[in-house]
Amino acid sequence: MGEYCFYNLSERNMDFDTVFLRICEFVRADPVNVYRLSIGTDSQTHQNATRFITAIHLHRVGKGAWGCLRNQTIHRRLESLREKIHLETYFSQEIAYLFTPEHLGTLLETLYPYQKEGAKLSMEIHLDIGNYGLTKEFILDMTTRITAMGLTAKIKPDAYAAFSYANRYTK
């Protein structure tokens, strides 16, 4: 099954190749659109473990979305907010790196014939941090890590893949 295992409400035990195939099918079904590929991770500390959920979310802007999740558990309570935010960012980066230039090229080739009609693809990493609350001190460090990858970093309230989609499955 490989090192990466993803799931959503309709499919379980997807490896990354299957995830990418589903993304391609979703784009091919309606290529004359703006697509936003977002990756975000949220975590929840439980009694003896910390659960991390990483979301891959492909938004066909204004016309729905397709997404899947990856569940990882660290078998200890993470008390340090710095460590949790660092790991959330790392897990998102790890999944973003699976989208090689070849993968992104395949998606862009699908959209290219429709670019004059507005077809477009962007890729973002959504961080579960924001300007309010305890996480604001991590914004510069974490967003710098993402922009160094050549990707756009989004923070709350624009980081819906992390604080909304992934968050629902951390409990």
C-alpha positions as CSV (number, residue, x, y, z in Angstrom):
1,M,0.0,0.0,0.0
2,G,3.0,2.3,0.2
3,E,3.9,4.8,2.9
4,Y,1.0,7.1,2.2
5,C,-2.5,6.1,2.8
6,F,-5.4,8.4,2.2
7,Y,-9.2,8.2,2.5
8,N,-12.4,10.1,2.1
9,L,-16.1,9.4,2.6
10,S,-16.4,7.3,-0.5
11,E,-13.0,5.6,-0.8
12,R,-10.5,4.1,1.7
13,N,-6.9,3.0,1.5
14,M,-5.9,5.2,-1.5
15,D,-2.2,5.5,-2.2
16,F,-0.9,8.7,-3.7
17,D,-1.1,7.4,-7.3
18,T,-4.8,6.8,-6.7
19,V,-5.3,10.2,-5.2
20,F,-3.6,11.9,-8.1
21,L,-5.8,9.8,-10.5
22,R,-8.9,11.1,-8.7
23,I,-7.7,14.7,-8.9
24,C,-7.1,14.3,-12.7
25,E,-10.5,12.8,-13.2
26,F,-12.1,15.7,-11.2
27,V,-10.3,18.3,-13.4
28,R,-10.9,16.5,-16.7
29,A,-14.7,16.4,-15.8
30,D,-14.9,20.2,-16.0
31,P,-11.6,21.8,-17.2
32,V,-12.9,25.3,-17.9
33,N,-12.5,26.4,-14.2
34,V,-10.2,27.9,-11.7
35,Y,-8.8,25.2,-9.5
36,R,-7.1,25.7,-6.1
37,L,-5.2,22.7,-4.8
38,S,-4.7,23.1,-1.0
39,I,-2.9,21.0,1.5
40,G,-3.3,21.6,5.2
41,T,-2.8,19.7,8.5
42,D,-4.5,20.0,11.8
43,S,-3.8,18.2,15.0
44,Q,-5.6,17.3,18.3
45,T,-3.9,16.2,21.4
46,H,-5.6,13.2,23.1
47,Q,-4.9,11.4,26.4
48,N,-1.8,9.4,25.3
49,A,-1.3,10.5,21.7
50,T,-1.5,13.4,19.2
51,R,-3.5,12.9,16.0
52,F,-2.5,14.7,12.8
53,I,-4.9,14.9,9.8
54,T,-3.5,16.2,6.5
55,A,-6.0,17.2,3.9
56,I,-5.6,17.4,0.2
57,H,-8.4,19.7,-1.1
58,L,-9.0,20.5,-4.7
59,H,-11.5,23.3,-5.0
60,R,-13.2,23.9,-8.3
61,V,-13.9,27.5,-7.4
62,G,-17.6,28.1,-7.2
63,K,-18.4,24.5,-8.3
64,G,-17.5,22.1,-5.6
65,A,-14.5,20.2,-4.5
66,W,-12.8,16.9,-4.1
67,G,-10.7,16.0,-1.1
68,C,-9.0,13.3,0.9
69,L,-7.3,12.9,4.2
70,R,-4.2,11.2,5.7
71,N,-4.2,10.2,9.4
72,Q,-1.0,10.1,11.4
73,T,-0.7,9.5,15.1
74,I,2.2,10.3,17.4
75,H,2.0,8.1,20.4
76,R,2.5,10.8,23.0
77,R,0.8,14.0,24.1
78,L,2.4,17.0,22.4
79,E,2.3,19.8,25.0
80,S,4.4,22.3,23.1
81,L,2.5,24.5,20.7
82,R,5.7,25.2,18.8
83,E,6.2,21.4,18.2
84,K,2.6,20.9,17.1
85,I,2.7,23.8,14.6
86,H,6.1,22.7,13.3
87,L,4.8,19.1,12.7
88,E,1.6,20.3,11.1
89,T,3.6,22.4,8.7
90,Y,6.1,19.6,8.1
91,F,3.3,17.0,7.3
92,S,1.7,19.5,4.9
93,Q,5.1,20.1,3.2
94,E,5.7,16.3,3.0
95,I,2.4,15.8,1.0
96,A,3.0,18.9,-1.1
97,Y,6.3,17.4,-2.2
98,L,4.5,14.4,-3.6
99,F,3.1,16.7,-6.3
100,T,6.2,16.6,-8.5
101,P,6.6,19.0,-11.4
102,E,5.4,16.1,-13.6
103,H,2.2,15.8,-11.6
104,L,1.5,19.5,-11.8
105,G,2.5,19.5,-15.5
106,T,-0.2,16.8,-16.2
107,L,-2.8,19.0,-14.5
108,L,-1.7,22.1,-16.3
109,E,-1.7,20.3,-19.7
110,T,-5.4,19.4,-19.1
111,L,-6.2,23.1,-18.3
112,Y,-4.0,24.7,-21.0
113,P,-6.5,24.4,-23.9
114,Y,-9.0,26.3,-21.8
115,Q,-6.8,29.1,-20.4
116,K,-8.4,31.8,-22.6
117,E,-11.8,30.8,-21.0
118,G,-10.2,31.3,-17.5
119,A,-8.9,27.8,-16.6
120,K,-6.2,28.0,-14.0
121,L,-4.5,26.0,-11.3
122,S,-2.9,27.3,-8.1
123,M,-1.4,25.3,-5.2
124,E,-1.3,26.5,-1.6
125,I,-0.4,25.2,1.8
126,H,-2.9,26.1,4.5
127,L,-1.4,26.6,7.9
128,D,-3.5,26.3,11.1
129,I,-2.1,29.6,12.5
130,G,-3.4,33.2,12.5
131,N,-2.9,36.7,13.6
132,Y,-5.0,36.2,16.7
133,G,-4.2,33.9,19.6
134,L,-1.1,32.0,20.6
135,T,-0.1,30.9,17.0
136,K,0.7,34.4,15.7
137,E,4.4,34.2,16.8
138,F,4.9,31.3,14.3
139,I,3.5,33.0,11.2
140,L,6.8,34.3,9.8
141,D,8.7,31.0,10.4
142,M,6.1,28.8,8.9
143,T,5.1,31.0,6.0
144,T,8.8,31.4,5.1
145,R,9.2,27.6,4.9
146,I,6.3,27.4,2.5
147,T,7.3,30.3,0.3
148,A,10.8,28.7,0.1
149,M,9.1,25.8,-1.6
150,G,7.7,28.1,-4.2
151,L,4.2,27.7,-2.9
152,T,1.7,30.1,-1.5
153,A,1.1,30.0,2.3
154,K,-2.4,30.8,3.6
155,I,-3.1,31.4,7.3
156,K,-6.5,31.8,9.1
157,P,-9.1,32.8,8.1
158,D,-8.0,31.7,4.5
159,A,-6.5,28.3,5.6
160,Y,-9.7,26.3,5.3
161,A,-8.0,23.0,4.3
162,A,-6.4,23.0,7.8
163,F,-8.7,24.6,10.2
164,S,-12.0,23.5,8.6
165,Y,-11.6,20.3,6.5
166,A,-8.8,18.5,8.4
167,N,-10.0,19.8,11.8
168,R,-13.3,17.9,11.4
169,Y,-11.4,14.6,11.5
170,T,-8.9,15.2,14.3
171,K,-11.4,14.6,17.2
